[in-house]
Amino acid sequence: MEVDELREEARRNTRGRFEQWAKNPTCEANILSAVHNVRLDKAASAAGLAPGFGQSPFAIARGNAFEAGLFTADAAALRAALERAGVLPAGSRGLLDLRLRQNGGSRVSGVDAALFETEAWLRAIAADPWQADSIVAAPMVRIPKGVILPEALLIIDAVAVTVSAEGVRLTVGEIKVFPDRGGHTDPGQLASARAQAGVYRHALGLALDHLGLTPRVTAADDGFLVFTWPGSNAPSVRAREDLTYQARRAERGFARLEEVAQSIVRDDDFAADNPTLIARVLAAPTDYKEACLSFCDLAPRCHSRAMAADEPSVLGDDVARILGGMTIARALALMAGVAPADDREADVQRRLTQAR
Ligand code: SF4
């Protein structure tokens, strides 16, 4: 494949941009970056910051090796973990591998082929559910609205297919190379995996509706997360993750992305490192959150701004939630015993006093 074609494939595959957007969906700068495909490291360089979140080639290689291992030998490792977790019944059969060749698949040559094969798969299981393969790797759906430029395509990591008298049920799965430490799993990594699975759930539901296949084929409200056992590449499946809230959040986010795309983006705007687009991202309002530190090269700038504005978000999401829009200085004053100005301040004072 030519370099230009590879770039085009990468541009059409909007998954990375969705993931970035899902980490802070309320920041306008982040939304613009995702819609325009503006790289945050380029924006950080333009703002005089040293980019720090380029993905480590070792982390990428480990992630690729983990995913590849899950789908070898009829997805034996993933299947065993899914059956143990109750996502699939014991004795499940069949793997449909829709991964692109460039992502480790053996057959699907590019985005158009992946879209065609995914649609053919969905129509086939609606027509003849009992022939359905129980695991599908990397189906690609086109989100039926123009959510993200130049078009919204999403690769779902894995789908578990179960069949009953009511029809076919598709359960989306998100694969991450994060270690699963039970109750001590990193909450940020867990939240990001759930948010991503919620995006899949919502996108798959839209695609099924668009193809007219609902209710013969439905997307389950729950999903599964595939992490690693600490220190190994063996899969650990978290089943029955309720994605209702995350899917609703994805729906609201899609609407906002579409609004942004339609209001300010012209067809000729689309170029990943265009200085005008970078300037737009840098000028957009921000909404600093704890998660910013884990993915956005602009985090030092936004953290400094939040510090200067005395915003509670610099102390983490939990503190920001308790204080709402209140400044840290006001919260400290309330803790020191000044009289609250209204009921909300009285409530915050009571909670802070209890916490102390
Ligand atoms: S660091 Fe700043 S620009 Fe980046 S997502 Fe957070 S608030 Fe938005």
Boltz pocket constraint, residues with backbone or C-beta under 6 A from the ligand:
constraints:
  - pocket:
      binder: B
      contacts: [[A, 24], [A, 27], [A, 28], [A, 29], [A, 30], [A, 285], [A, 286], [A, 287], [A, 288], [A, 289], [A, 292], [A, 296], [A, 297], [A, 298], [A, 299], [A, 300], [A, 302]]
      max_distance: 6.0
